[in-house]
Amino acid sequence: MSAVKEVLRVSTAPPTVVCPENEQKRILEFCMGCLEQEKAGSLYICGCPGTRKRPSMEKVKRYVADFYILCL
């Protein structure tokens, strides 16, 4: 039971993100497009609980931040 509780904890992250690469790519392209055009944008991401939406967005956010820092 304790192993199950540990896996279901919000703070426990898997070593890999489950979001398919094509979905992460679409999110990244949207974000990069907004940056390149210097325009705000809105993106609605939905899914059932536990589908790893937040870790997927964190991965995209890190990529965009790293890219932005390299461009400075």
The first five atom37 places (N, CA, C, CB, O) and aatype in JSON, in Angstrom:
{
  "aatype": [12, 15, 0, 19, 11, 6, 19, 10, 1, 19, 15, 16, 0, 14, 14, 16, 19, 19, 4, 14, 6, 2, 6, 5, 11, 1, 9, 10, 6, 13, 4, 12, 7, 4, 10, 6, 5, 6, 11, 0, 7, 15, 10, 18, 9, 4, 7, 4, 14, 7, 16, 1, 11, 1, 14, 15, 12, 6, 11, 19, 11, 1, 18, 19, 0, 3, 13, 18, 9, 10, 4, 10],
  "atom_mask": [
    [1, 1, 1, 1, 1],
    [1, 1, 1, 1, 1],
    [1, 1, 1, 1, 1],
    [1, 1, 1, 1, 1],
    [1, 1, 1, 1, 1],
    [1, 1, 1, 1, 1],
    [1, 1, 1, 1, 1],
    [1, 1, 1, 1, 1],
    [1, 1, 1, 1, 1],
    [1, 1, 1, 1, 1],
    [1, 1, 1, 1, 1],
    [1, 1, 1, 1, 1],
    [1, 1, 1, 1, 1],
    [1, 1, 1, 1, 1],
    [1, 1, 1, 1, 1],
    [1, 1, 1, 1, 1],
    [1, 1, 1, 1, 1],
    [1, 1, 1, 1, 1],
    [1, 1, 1, 1, 1],
    [1, 1, 1, 1, 1],
    [1, 1, 1, 1, 1],
    [1, 1, 1, 1, 1],
    [1, 1, 1, 1, 1],
    [1, 1, 1, 1, 1],
    [1, 1, 1, 1, 1],
    [1, 1, 1, 1, 1],
    [1, 1, 1, 1, 1],
    [1, 1, 1, 1, 1],
    [1, 1, 1, 1, 1],
    [1, 1, 1, 1, 1],
    [1, 1, 1, 1, 1],
    [1, 1, 1, 1, 1],
    [1, 1, 1, 0, 1],
    [1, 1, 1, 1, 1],
    [1, 1, 1, 1, 1],
    [1, 1, 1, 1, 1],
    [1, 1, 1, 1, 1],
    [1, 1, 1, 1, 1],
    [1, 1, 1, 1, 1],
    [1, 1, 1, 1, 1],
    [1, 1, 1, 0, 1],
    [1, 1, 1, 1, 1],
    [1, 1, 1, 1, 1],
    [1, 1, 1, 1, 1],
    [1, 1, 1, 1, 1],
    [1, 1, 1, 1, 1],
    [1, 1, 1, 0, 1],
    [1, 1, 1, 1, 1],
    [1, 1, 1, 1, 1],
    [1, 1, 1, 0, 1],
    [1, 1, 1, 1, 1],
    [1, 1, 1, 1, 1],
    [1, 1, 1, 1, 1],
    [1, 1, 1, 1, 1],
    [1, 1, 1, 1, 1],
    [1, 1, 1, 1, 1],
    [1, 1, 1, 1, 1],
    [1, 1, 1, 1, 1],
    [1, 1, 1, 1, 1],
    [1, 1, 1, 1, 1],
    [1, 1, 1, 1, 1],
    [1, 1, 1, 1, 1],
    [1, 1, 1, 1, 1],
    [1, 1, 1, 1, 1],
    [1, 1, 1, 1, 1],
    [1, 1, 1, 1, 1],
    [1, 1, 1, 1, 1],
    [1, 1, 1, 1, 1],
    [1, 1, 1, 1, 1],
    [1, 1, 1, 1, 1],
    [1, 1, 1, 1, 1],
    [1, 1, 1, 1, 1]
  ],
  "atom_positions": [
    [[0.82, -1.19, 0.0], [0.0, 0.0, 0.0], [0.87, 1.26, 0.0], [-0.94, 0.0, 1.21], [0.53, 2.25, -0.66]],
    [[1.97, 1.24, 0.72], [2.82, 2.43, 0.77], [3.44, 2.72, -0.59], [3.93, 2.25, 1.83], [3.64, 3.88, -0.94]],
    [[3.74, 1.68, -1.37], [4.29, 1.9, -2.72], [3.27, 2.58, -3.61], [4.74, 0.56, -3.35], [3.62, 3.45, -4.41]],
    [[2.01, 2.2, -3.49], [0.95, 2.81, -4.28], [0.77, 4.27, -3.88], [-0.38, 2.05, -4.1], [0.63, 5.14, -4.74]],
    [[0.79, 4.54, -2.58], [0.65, 5.92, -2.11], [1.79, 6.78, -2.64], [0.63, 5.97, -0.57], [1.57, 7.93, -3.04]],
    [[3.0, 6.25, -2.65], [4.15, 7.01, -3.13], [4.02, 7.35, -4.61], [5.44, 6.23, -2.89], [4.33, 8.47, -5.02]],
    [[3.56, 6.41, -5.41], [3.4, 6.65, -6.84], [2.33, 7.7, -7.1], [3.04, 5.36, -7.57], [2.46, 8.49, -8.04]],
    [[1.29, 7.73, -6.29], [0.18, 8.65, -6.51], [0.41, 10.03, -5.91], [-1.07, 8.07, -5.94], [-0.42, 10.93, -6.11]],
    [[1.49, 10.23, -5.19], [1.77, 11.54, -4.61], [2.03, 12.55, -5.7], [2.97, 11.47, -3.65], [2.67, 12.24, -6.71]],
    [[1.54, 13.75, -5.51], [1.7, 14.82, -6.5], [3.17, 15.17, -6.68], [0.92, 16.07, -6.08], [3.59, 15.52, -7.78]],
    [[3.95, 15.08, -5.62], [5.36, 15.48, -5.71], [6.23, 14.42, -6.38], [5.89, 15.78, -4.34], [7.39, 14.68, -6.68]],
    [[5.7, 13.23, -6.6], [6.47, 12.17, -7.23], [6.34, 12.29, -8.74], [6.0, 10.78, -6.75], [5.24, 12.23, -9.29]],
    [[7.46, 12.45, -9.4], [7.45, 12.58, -10.87], [8.14, 11.37, -11.49], [8.14, 13.9, -11.31], [9.16, 10.91, -10.97]],
    [[7.61, 10.85, -12.57], [8.26, 9.73, -13.22], [9.54, 10.19, -13.91], [7.31, 9.07, -14.25], [9.7, 11.39, -14.17]],
    [[10.46, 9.27, -14.21], [11.71, 9.66, -14.86], [11.49, 10.18, -16.27], [12.66, 8.5, -14.89], [12.31, 10.95, -16.77]],
    [[10.42, 9.77, -16.93], [10.12, 10.26, -18.27], [8.72, 10.83, -18.31], [10.27, 9.13, -19.31], [7.86, 10.47, -17.5]],
    [[8.49, 11.72, -19.24], [7.18, 12.33, -19.4], [6.39, 11.5, -20.4], [7.29, 13.82, -19.87], [6.91, 11.11, -21.45]],
    [[5.12, 11.23, -20.09], [4.31, 10.34, -20.89], [3.73, 11.01, -22.13], [3.21, 9.77, -20.05], [3.35, 10.33, -23.08]],
    [[3.65, 12.34, -22.12], [3.05, 13.07, -23.24], [3.75, 12.72, -24.54], [3.13, 14.59, -22.99], [4.97, 12.8, -24.63]],
    [[2.98, 12.32, -25.55], [3.6, 11.98, -26.84], [4.39, 13.15, -27.41], [2.53, 11.55, -27.84], [4.03, 14.31, -27.24]],
    [[5.47, 12.81, -28.07], [6.36, 13.83, -28.63], [5.64, 14.8, -29.55], [7.5, 13.16, -29.38], [5.93, 16.0, -29.53]],
    [[4.69, 14.31, -30.35], [4.03, 15.22, -31.29], [3.19, 16.27, -30.57], [3.14, 14.43, -32.25], [3.08, 17.39, -31.04]],
    [[2.62, 15.91, -29.42], [1.84, 16.9, -28.65], [2.77, 17.92, -28.02], [1.0, 16.21, -27.57], [2.47, 19.12, -28.04]],
    [[3.89, 17.47, -27.47], [4.85, 18.41, -26.9], [5.4, 19.32, -27.99], [6.01, 17.66, -26.19], [5.62, 20.51, -27.75]],
    [[5.61, 18.79, -29.17], [6.12, 19.59, -30.28], [5.12, 20.67, -30.67], [6.44, 18.7, -31.49], [5.51, 21.8, -30.94]],
    [[3.85, 20.33, -30.7], [2.81, 21.32, -31.05], [2.75, 22.43, -30.01], [1.43, 20.63, -31.17], [2.6, 23.6, -30.35]],
    [[2.87, 22.07, -28.74], [2.86, 23.07, -27.67], [4.08, 23.97, -27.8], [2.83, 22.39, -26.27], [3.98, 25.19, -27.69]],
    [[5.23, 23.36, -28.04], [6.47, 24.13, -28.18], [6.41, 25.06, -29.38], [7.67, 23.18, -28.31], [6.83, 26.22, -29.28]],
    [[5.89, 24.59, -30.5], [5.77, 25.43, -31.69], [4.86, 26.62, -31.42], [5.24, 24.62, -32.86], [5.13, 27.73, -31.88]],
    [[3.78, 26.4, -30.69], [2.88, 27.5, -30.36], [3.61, 28.55, -29.52], [1.64, 26.97, -29.61], [3.53, 29.74, -29.8]],
    [[4.31, 28.09, -28.49], [5.01, 29.01, -27.59], [6.11, 29.77, -28.33], [5.61, 28.24, -26.4], [6.25, 30.98, -28.15]],
    [[6.88, 29.07, -29.14], [7.95, 29.72, -29.88], [7.38, 30.71, -30.9], [8.83, 28.67, -30.59], [7.97, 31.78, -31.12]],
    [[6.25, 30.37, -31.51], [5.61, 31.29, -32.45], [5.21, 32.59, -31.77], [0.0, 0.0, 0.0], [5.38, 33.67, -32.33]],
    [[4.67, 32.48, -30.57], [4.29, 33.69, -29.81], [5.52, 34.54, -29.5], [3.58, 33.3, -28.49], [5.48, 35.76, -29.62]],
    [[6.6, 33.88, -29.12], [7.82, 34.63, -28.81], [8.38, 35.31, -30.06], [8.88, 33.7, -28.21], [8.77, 36.48, -30.01]],
    [[8.42, 34.58, -31.16], [8.97, 35.15, -32.39], [8.14, 36.33, -32.89], [9.04, 34.08, -33.47], [8.7, 37.3, -33.41]],
    [[6.83, 36.26, -32.74], [5.94, 37.34, -33.19], [5.79, 38.44, -32.15], [4.56, 36.77, -33.53], [5.19, 39.48, -32.4]],
    [[6.36, 38.18, -30.96], [6.25, 39.1, -29.83], [4.8, 39.44, -29.55], [7.04, 40.38, -30.1], [4.44, 40.6, -29.33]],
    [[3.96, 38.41, -29.56], [2.53, 38.56, -29.28], [2.12, 37.55, -28.22], [1.69, 38.38, -30.56], [2.66, 36.44, -28.14]],
    [[1.16, 37.96, -27.43], [0.61, 37.04, -26.43], [-0.25, 36.0, -27.12], [-0.2, 37.8, -25.36], [-0.75, 36.23, -28.22]],
    [[-0.42, 34.87, -26.48], [-1.28, 33.82, -27.01], [-1.91, 33.04, -25.88], [0.0, 0.0, 0.0], [-1.46, 33.1, -24.74]],
    [[-2.94, 32.32, -26.2], [-3.61, 31.48, -25.21], [-3.62, 30.05, -25.73], [-5.05, 31.99, -24.93], [-3.85, 29.8, -26.91]],
    [[-3.39, 29.15, -24.83], [-3.38, 27.73, -25.17], [-4.15, 27.0, -24.09], [-1.91, 27.19, -25.3], [-3.86, 27.14, -22.9]],
    [[-5.12, 26.22, -24.48], [-5.94, 25.46, -23.54], [-5.51, 24.01, -23.61], [-7.47, 25.62, -23.84], [-5.59, 23.38, -24.66]],
    [[-5.05, 23.49, -22.5], [-4.62, 22.09, -22.43], [-5.52, 21.39, -21.44], [-3.11, 21.97, -22.02], [-5.65, 21.81, -20.28]],
    [[-6.14, 20.32, -21.88], [-7.02, 19.58, -20.98], [-6.72, 18.1, -21.07], [-8.5, 19.85, -21.33], [-6.1, 17.63, -22.02]],
    [[-7.16, 17.39, -20.09], [-6.98, 15.94, -20.04], [-7.41, 15.43, -18.69], [0.0, 0.0, 0.0], [-7.56, 16.19, -17.73]],
    [[-7.61, 14.16, -18.62], [-8.01, 13.53, -17.36], [-6.91, 13.71, -16.33], [-8.33, 12.03, -17.57], [-5.74, 13.86, -16.68]],
    [[-7.27, 13.69, -15.05], [-6.24, 13.74, -14.01], [-5.25, 12.6, -14.18], [-6.89, 13.69, -12.6], [-5.62, 11.47, -14.5]],
    [[-4.0, 12.91, -13.96], [-2.96, 11.89, -14.04], [-2.4, 11.66, -15.42], [0.0, 0.0, 0.0], [-1.66, 10.7, -15.63]],
    [[-2.73, 12.52, -16.37], [-2.22, 12.33, -17.74], [-0.93, 13.11, -17.98], [-3.27, 12.76, -18.75], [-0.49, 13.23, -19.12]],
    [[-0.33, 13.63, -16.92], [0.98, 14.28, -16.95], [1.01, 15.58, -17.72], [1.99, 13.34, -17.55], [1.96, 15.88, -18.44]],
    [[-0.06, 16.37, -17.58], [-0.12, 17.67, -18.24], [0.94, 18.61, -17.67], [-1.51, 18.29, -18.1], [1.68, 19.24, -18.43]],
    [[1.01, 18.71, -16.38], [1.95, 19.64, -15.76], [3.4, 19.29, -16.08], [1.74, 19.65, -14.25], [4.15, 20.19, -16.46]],
    [[3.83, 18.05, -15.96], [5.23, 17.76, -16.32], [5.52, 18.03, -17.79], [5.56, 16.3, -16.0], [6.63, 18.44, -18.14]],
    [[4.54, 17.82, -18.65], [4.73, 18.12, -20.07], [4.96, 19.61, -20.26], [3.51, 17.66, -20.89], [5.86, 20.01, -21.01]],
    [[4.17, 20.42, -19.6], [4.32, 21.87, -19.72], [5.63, 22.34, -19.09], [3.13, 22.59, -19.06], [6.26, 23.27, -19.6]],
    [[6.04, 21.72, -18.01], [7.31, 22.09, -17.38], [8.48, 21.8, -18.33], [7.5, 21.33, -16.05], [9.43, 22.58, -18.4]],
    [[8.4, 20.69, -19.04], [9.45, 20.35, -20.0], [9.51, 21.4, -21.12], [9.22, 18.95, -20.59], [10.59, 21.84, -21.5]],
    [[8.36, 21.78, -21.64], [8.3, 22.81, -22.69], [8.8, 24.14, -22.14], [6.86, 22.96, -23.24], [9.55, 24.85, -22.81]],
    [[8.39, 24.47, -20.92], [8.81, 25.74, -20.31], [10.33, 25.79, -20.14], [8.11, 25.93, -18.95], [10.94, 26.82, -20.4]],
    [[10.93, 24.7, -19.72], [12.39, 24.66, -19.57], [13.07, 24.84, -20.92], [12.84, 23.33, -18.92], [14.07, 25.56, -21.03]],
    [[12.55, 24.2, -21.96], [13.13, 24.31, -23.29], [13.07, 25.76, -23.78], [12.42, 23.38, -24.28], [14.05, 26.29, -24.29]],
    [[11.9, 26.39, -23.62], [11.74, 27.77, -24.08], [12.66, 28.7, -23.29], [10.26, 28.22, -23.93], [13.28, 29.59, -23.87]],
    [[12.75, 28.5, -21.98], [13.62, 29.34, -21.15], [15.08, 29.17, -21.55], [13.43, 29.0, -19.66], [15.81, 30.15, -21.66]],
    [[15.52, 27.93, -21.77], [16.9, 27.68, -22.18], [17.18, 28.32, -23.54], [17.19, 26.17, -22.24], [18.24, 28.91, -23.74]],
    [[16.24, 28.2, -24.46], [16.39, 28.8, -25.79], [16.5, 30.31, -25.68], [15.21, 28.42, -26.7], [17.35, 30.93, -26.33]],
    [[15.64, 30.91, -24.86], [15.64, 32.35, -24.7], [16.95, 32.84, -24.1], [14.47, 32.77, -23.81], [17.48, 33.87, -24.53]],
    [[17.47, 32.12, -23.12], [18.74, 32.51, -22.49], [19.89, 32.43, -23.49], [19.05, 31.61, -21.28], [20.78, 33.28, -23.49]],
    [[19.86, 31.41, -24.36], [20.92, 31.28, -25.37], [20.87, 32.41, -26.39], [20.79, 29.93, -26.09], [21.9, 32.78, -26.97]],
    [[19.69, 32.97, -26.62], [19.55, 34.05, -27.61], [19.96, 35.41, -27.06], [18.13, 34.12, -28.09], [20.13, 36.35, -27.84]],
    [[20.12, 35.55, -25.77], [20.49, 36.85, -25.2], [21.92, 37.22, -25.44], [20.23, 36.87, -23.73], [22.37, 38.28, -25.01]]
  ]
}
